[in-house]
Amino acid sequence: MARTAGALGERTQAVLDLARGQGRLITTMSGVACEQRITNLGVRSQITADPVEKARLLSEASRRMNLPRRRSPHDSL
């Protein structure tokens, strides 16, 4: 009985650790996606020949870069 309880406790802890790791991964991937969108806007601005579209794309990239970043709930203060 004690071995079963110990094994159950270890399994519970492993599941909790996995959930924490997945939460960190989701937060990281959100940041990566944001950076990719900004990079995509910059690349598109270099490709386009239309000066108005180029200015719009660069303005949007600049606006996104200046937005406050969400702090990960997993980071310490």
Buried (B, 14 or more C-beta within 10 A) or exposed (E): EEEEEEEEEEEEEEEEEEEEEEEEEEBEEEEEEBEEEBEEBBEBBEEBEEEEEBEBBBEBBEEEEEEEEEEBEEEEE
